Amino acid sequence: VLKVLSHIDSILRSPRAPPLIYRPSKGPVQNNIKNNGQECGFEHLPLTIEMWADQLMALKDLHRSLRKLSVELVPWHSADPQDNREAIRVEDLQFIADAILEEIENKEKNSQTPSLPTLFAIVSHFQKLFDVNSLNGVYPRMNEVYTKLGEMTNAMRNLHELLQLDSSAPPTVVVDTVGKLCDIINENVTEQVQQLLGTQDIHSIINKLEEHECFFPPFQALIQDLLCLLEIRNLDDILPAVRNLK
């Protein structure tokens, strides 16, 4: 016991010990003198230790409250892996408090951080723009919009390369260029049809088509009759078969 008291005495008299721990005794000398003749002055120590025990128990409640506050203010911070241990240190509480204070200071410095009503307004606006009826459909529609945007971006990039346009050319320029190409292709097709029919006049083309409709059915019937009479199948065999009849 004397060794324990001596060890406690050396700790409590050290410069690191709080001043309230050691008080010189004011009682009778015979109650305050140890075997080595020094004052002990530790009569109040049991009460102090009881107070410390109560404070250590209260640290758990304080730690639990700080964790709840941290979840509300900084929910993206990962949970402390030491939360479930029995011994709570002041350093643990200080860590949580510092994290909350740092987040509050960052919010004050960064005026661009949107408020909760602003975030609600953004989500509501997205729902109106893309016809989303519920909050559960926001993320799927976001993914769909992102996919469609990627497809459109790739298509526009390919069109820019095919049409030899600058990458900064707006979509209207791309559409106009494609329209001009279609006009050129249509003009070429018209010229080829005119050359095939031997006329440059659209009315002449119409007349020739009408003449073809009048001539072709009787001609086709005649050819079919000849094939049947000559007992042949191919048009190229008609002329040799007629010559043989001579």
C-alpha positions in Angstrom: 0.0 0.0 0.0 2.9 2.4 0.9 4.4 1.7 -2.5 1.1 2.4 -4.3 0.7 5.6 -2.3 4.3 6.6 -3.0 3.7 6.0 -6.7 0.5 8.0 -6.6 2.3 10.7 -4.8 5.1 10.9 -7.4 2.4 11.1 -10.2 0.3 13.7 -8.5 3.2 15.9 -7.6 4.5 15.9 -11.2 4.3 19.1 -13.3 1.8 17.4 -15.7 -0.7 16.7 -12.9 -3.7 19.1 -12.6 -3.5 21.5 -9.7 -6.8 20.4 -8.2 -5.5 16.8 -7.5 -3.0 17.6 -4.7 -4.0 19.8 -1.8 -1.9 20.0 1.4 -3.9 18.5 4.3 -5.3 20.7 7.0 -6.1 17.9 9.4 -4.2 16.6 12.4 -0.6 15.8 11.7 -0.9 12.2 12.8 -3.5 11.6 10.0 -1.4 13.2 7.4 2.0 11.8 8.0 3.2 8.8 6.1 6.0 6.5 7.2 8.5 8.6 5.4 7.3 11.7 7.3 5.8 13.6 4.3 2.3 15.0 4.0 0.0 13.0 1.9 -2.9 15.5 1.5 -5.0 13.0 -0.6 -8.2 13.0 1.5 -10.2 14.5 -1.3 -8.7 12.1 -3.9 -11.6 9.4 -3.8 -14.1 12.1 -4.6 -12.0 13.3 -7.5 -11.6 9.8 -8.8 -15.4 9.3 -8.6 -15.9 12.5 -10.5 -13.4 11.3 -13.2 -15.3 8.0 -13.4 -18.5 9.8 -14.0 -16.9 12.0 -16.7 -15.5 8.9 -18.4 -18.9 7.4 -18.5 -20.3 10.6 -19.9 -17.7 10.6 -22.7 -19.7 7.7 -24.3 -22.9 9.7 -24.3 -21.0 12.7 -25.7 -19.4 10.6 -28.3 -22.8 9.2 -29.4 -24.3 12.7 -29.6 -21.3 14.0 -31.7 -21.7 11.0 -34.1 -25.4 11.8 -34.6 -24.5 15.4 -35.2 -21.8 14.3 -37.7 -24.2 12.1 -39.6 -26.6 15.1 -40.0 -24.0 17.7 -41.0 -21.4 15.6 -42.8 -23.1 12.3 -43.8 -20.5 11.6 -46.5 -17.8 11.1 -43.9 -17.1 7.4 -43.3 -17.9 6.1 -39.9 -15.1 5.8 -37.3 -13.9 2.2 -37.1 -13.4 2.7 -33.4 -17.0 3.6 -32.7 -17.8 0.3 -31.1 -15.0 0.1 -28.6 -15.7 0.6 -25.0 -12.9 3.1 -24.1 -13.6 6.4 -25.7 -10.8 8.9 -25.9 -10.9 12.7 -25.9 -9.0 12.5 -29.2 -11.9 10.6 -30.8 -14.3 13.4 -29.8 -11.9 16.0 -31.0 -11.5 14.3 -34.3 -15.3 14.4 -34.9 -15.6 18.0 -33.7 -12.7 19.1 -36.0 -14.4 17.4 -39.0 -17.6 19.2 -38.4 -15.9 22.5 -37.9 -13.8 22.0 -41.0 -17.0 21.3 -43.0 -18.7 24.4 -41.6 -15.7 26.6 -42.4 -15.5 25.2 -46.0 -19.2 26.0 -46.5 -18.7 29.6 -45.3 -15.7 30.0 -47.6 -17.4 28.5 -50.6 -20.4 30.6 -51.4 -21.1 28.5 -54.5 -22.3 25.5 -52.3 -26.1 25.2 -53.1 -28.6 25.1 -50.3 -31.1 22.3 -49.7 -34.0 24.3 -51.3 -31.8 24.9 -54.4 -31.0 21.2 -54.7 -34.8 20.4 -54.5 -35.5 23.0 -57.2 -32.8 21.5 -59.4 -34.3 18.0 -59.1 -37.8 19.3 -59.7 -36.7 21.1 -62.8 -35.0 18.0 -64.1 -38.3 16.1 -63.5 -40.2 18.6 -65.6 -37.7 18.8 -68.4 -37.4 15.0 -68.9 -40.9 14.0 -67.8 -40.0 12.1 -64.6 -42.9 11.4 -62.3 -41.1 10.2 -59.2 -37.7 10.7 -57.5 -37.0 7.0 -58.1 -37.0 7.6 -61.8 -34.5 10.5 -61.7 -31.4 8.4 -61.7 -32.5 6.0 -64.6 -33.6 9.0 -66.7 -30.2 10.7 -65.9 -28.4 7.5 -67.2 -30.7 7.5 -70.3 -30.0 11.1 -71.0 -26.2 10.5 -70.5 -26.3 7.6 -72.9 -28.3 9.5 -75.6 -26.0 12.5 -75.2 -22.9 10.2 -75.8 -24.5 8.7 -78.9 -25.3 12.2 -80.3 -21.8 13.4 -79.5 -20.2 10.5 -81.3 -22.6 10.9 -84.3 -21.8 14.7 -84.6 -18.1 14.0 -84.3 -18.3 11.4 -87.2 -20.3 13.8 -89.3 -17.8 16.6 -88.7 -15.0 14.2 -89.9 -17.0 12.9 -92.9 -18.1 16.4 -94.1 -14.6 17.8 -93.3 -16.0 20.4 -91.0 -14.2 22.1 -88.1 -15.0 20.4 -84.8 -16.4 23.7 -83.5 -19.0 23.9 -86.3 -22.5 24.1 -84.7 -25.2 21.5 -85.5 -27.0 23.9 -87.8 -23.9 24.0 -90.1 -23.9 20.2 -90.1 -27.6 20.0 -91.1 -27.1 22.7 -93.8 -24.2 20.8 -95.3 -26.1 17.5 -95.3 -29.0 19.2 -97.0 -26.7 20.6 -99.7 -25.3 17.1 -100.3 -28.9 15.7 -100.6 -29.7 18.4 -103.2 -26.6 17.6 -105.2 -27.4 13.9 -105.1 -31.0 14.6 -106.3 -29.8 16.7 -109.1 -27.5 14.0 -110.3 -30.2 11.4 -110.2 -32.5 13.7 -112.2 -29.7 14.3 -114.8 -29.2 10.5 -115.1 -32.9 9.9 -115.6 -33.0 12.6 -118.3 -30.0 11.1 -120.1 -31.5 7.7 -119.9 -34.8 8.8 -121.4 -33.1 11.1 -123.9 -34.8 14.3 -122.9 -34.1 17.3 -120.7 -37.7 18.3 -120.3 -39.8 17.0 -117.5 -42.9 17.0 -119.7 -41.2 15.0 -122.3 -40.3 12.5 -119.6 -43.9 12.2 -118.6 -45.0 11.8 -122.3 -42.4 9.0 -122.7 -43.6 7.2 -119.6 -47.2 7.5 -120.9 -46.1 6.1 -124.3 -44.3 3.3 -122.5 -47.5 2.4 -120.6 -49.4 2.3 -123.9 -46.9 0.3 -125.8 -45.4 -2.1 -123.3 -48.6 -4.2 -122.4 -49.4 -5.2 -126.0 -45.8 -5.8 -126.8 -45.4 -8.0 -123.8 -48.6 -10.0 -124.8 -47.2 -10.5 -128.3 -43.9 -11.8 -127.0 -45.6 -14.2 -124.7 -47.7 -15.5 -127.6 -44.6 -16.0 -129.7 -42.8 -17.9 -127.0 -45.8 -20.2 -126.6 -46.2 -20.8 -130.4 -42.5 -21.4 -131.0 -42.2 -23.5 -127.9 -39.2 -21.6 -126.6 -38.5 -19.8 -123.3 -35.9 -17.1 -124.0 -36.3 -13.9 -126.0 -33.0 -14.5 -127.7 -34.4 -17.7 -129.2 -37.3 -16.0 -131.1 -35.3 -14.8 -134.1 -33.5 -18.1 -134.8 -36.8 -20.0 -134.5 -38.5 -17.7 -137.0 -35.6 -18.1 -139.4 -35.9 -21.9 -139.2 -39.6 -21.6 -140.2 -38.5 -20.1 -143.6 
